[in-house]
Amino acid sequence: MPSQLEVHDVSVAYGERTIVRDCSFVLETGTIGCLLGPSGCGKTTLLRAIAGFEPVSHGEIYLHGERVSEPGRTLPPERRRIGMVFQDFALFPHLNVARNVGFGLRHLSPAERRRRVDELLELVGLSAAARQYPHQLSGGMQQRVALARAMAPRPQVLLLDEPFSSMDAELREQLAREVRDLLKREGITAILVTHDQLEAFAMADQIGVIADGHIRQWGTGFALYHEPADRFVADFIGQGVLLPATVHDELRVRTEMGRVAGEHPHGLAPGTEALVLIRPDDMLYDESSPRRAVIVERAFRGAEYLYTLRLASGTQVLCLVPSHHRHAVGEEIGVRLQADHLVVFPRTQATETVSSGIGIEIAASPQ
Amino acid sequence: MPASQSTLTNPGTFARAARQRHRSWWPIGVVAIAALLALPVLVVVGFVLVPAGEVWRHLAETVLADYVVNSLLLVVGVAAGTLIGGVGTAWLTSMCRFPGRTVFEWALLLPMAMPAYIIAYTYTGLLDYAGPVQSLLRGVMGWGYGDYWFPEVRSLAGAAVMLSLVLYPYVYLLARAAFLSQSLCVLDVSRTLGNGPWRTFFTVALPLARPAIIAGLSLALMETLADYGTVQYFGVQTFTTGIFRTWFGLGNPAAAAQLSALLLAFVLALILLERWSRRHARYHHTSQREQPIQRLSLRGPRGLLAFVFCLLPVALGFLVPAGQLAWWALTVADTSYDASFLRLVWNSLALAAGAAVLALMLALLLGYGRRLFPSRTVGLAVRTSGLGYAVPGTVIAVGVMIPFAWADQTLDAWLRATLGVSSGLLLSGTLFALVFAYMVRFLAVSLQTVESGLDKIRPSMDEAGRSLGLRPAQILRRIHIPMLRGSLLTALLLVFVDVLKELPATLILRPFNFNTLAVRAYELASDERLADSGPAALTIVLAGLLPVILLSRSITRSRHAQSA
């Protein structure tokens, strides 16, 4: 049986400008994929190419084994059997909820259509709102209508374009989990576009991190966090610091915090100057540890504190500590390094500069 | 994020995929329509290069200076009148509280329903030597003919007053919107810095509203230059009357076209002024927040003064003339409402309705064409099609007559020569020419309404429709037209009323023996049968009330939103 969605080496260009470059991934039936990346990275363009709104300049797209896009030929969106949930929901203001949901069901008889609409409204918990108009609904309800409308014609793939971006930050993760449960229950293959990694983790089975129109890494959220394929992914996903290190052997590196061992060979020759990725949860608070660090900054996160620590060499690292261990800025505490996943990058010229990414800072050497 | 934002703001992105699949006839149609509609103006401008010989020299030596001076004086007079009336009333109703304010907010729009030539007839009837005002004066004072001085209505100053009375609402509308949007942020700041309300008005509010006021003023002045009925009736020599006289009196179309081109240059200056002021308006800060405005309370004599200031334009611009028309319509009631009057009404309504429907269809074709095929050529074509609104009806009539008459004569001559039959007049002197001229002049009205409606429909609506299996044509039918219903009705109504009021183009281009209400009112008034013109004029005014009601409803609605 063919995969539900196959994207092969797809590029999308507007005139001279290439927005999406050589992107490939496969989505099996029933899985939820995610295109994750910063603003303007091309993820929405790739989604729109899958939908058929943008022609591809290179590569092919297959839906359930059928080739729907190739250079010079774009099967129009209305013939792709896709469902799409738009960023602004795009509910038809002149139709009530039931008629919005039934909009794509013209091929059914009125009785069948009514049954399918009822079924979906039940599914998204909006049976009571069937006669209401979109402007009478809250944002969350509107979104569920948009979802029901897209799911009603039983699409081969459901495409979601930043579906939670207009929601309050507190609601997003919860909604993402709700939508995931719904899609999983219905066995729907879906692909989501977002710039919010927590949303991606909450919803997707497979995540592709996109930068400059290119998929840098395709994998589970766990893999992206703990085994980033390159510096960009390490930078974009989660927080952390790149600590200078020297390769000891094929499994271990030496840092000023002592030796760190990984489970897989990192492939660098012994003696190579390297950088090792240290996540805040790799630094453990341990008063008995001989290695001391000074607290430079602290941020209260509820259950824990995120401390910024200065090591003996002057290098700064992040450290996540349960919030009952309360220390003031300037205090010295004991820490130890315990990384389960060793992520090592060779040190290049760019090492000394501090990245301005969301999380990661490359430790500046004191010299 | 830029990628998705661009798809939000550019309605044409999904069209890219559509365009790749098949070349469409749609853009070609749009360009063809635009070219056709631009023809009259191009003809008029083209005649600048054709020597008109003796007649032109004669014009230049005798009346041309009068045309220029009178037109300019009229423009200056109307500018002063509409500015004082429009800005003053806008300021009072938006910023102050006084008795009757909420009524004046919409009542100040009523004079828009009154065409300038009709208000001119009513005041002539009222203020003439034999009219009720002078008769009353003579009766009370015991004066006889020549014993006293009384201002002459039928003069240049009279025309300026008439035009100001019906055109000030343009300034009022735009100035009011500007005052309301600026009210919160900056005016309060000025007050906290120690400026009193009047000082604040002159140092902050007025300068901030200036772009909007200039935009409203230039619209009013375009109408002033386009006016034919008033100046003709008052015997004031301006460009529009000059064009008529040169064509029909001197029988020289080329010279008439050259006069038209000269008039167009004045209009162009106004268009540029309007564009320039609107560009500046964009940079001005407007408050996004909807908050009730703290209105300055005017009590006692000051409140009375404000009341009178707002009552005057409403009374003089609408109540008095409408009352006079109603009176005339009553006095001639037993003779006027016969079969020929019904025929007149039917002619006018059918013509206006037909033109409105056609304009709407063209506007949909152009507006939707621009959405589907957003190329530079299509954009330019659509914008060109809307320019005719600034062109006076007289000029359009000249620009339509010349090429149509030429086409008719050429075809007729050819048929006579080859087949020995005559085709007669196929284009000129038919309803076709008239409706074509209406399209040139009024397409902008429906186009603007349709386009602003279409702009409000986000492109994701189109995409949602397509992802649910609809082809582009089905999207127009099942999503756009139902969502646009309000805009489409408004577009129909506006063109309908504009056509009903239009005088000079109808006068020149109507088929022989085909009369409309506007033309009949004009003919009767010209024959000094003012009372007999009452029924036709009153019908036009009543129809003209429809868009005014629409406008005032939107004003009261926004007021409810503000107080909510």
Interface residues (C-beta under 8 A of the other chain):
Chain A: I19 P38 S39 G40 C41 G42 K43 T44 T45 R48 A51 G52 F53 E54 P55 G72 T74 P76 P77 E78 R79 R80 I82 G83 M84 F86 Q87 D88 A90 F92 P93 H94 F103 G104 R106 R149 A150 P153 L159 D161 E162 H195
Chain B: M1 P2 A3 S4 T7 L8 T13 F14 R16 A17 A18 Q20 R21 R458 S460 M461 E463 A464 G465 R466 S467 L468 G469 L470 R471 I479 P482 M483 R485
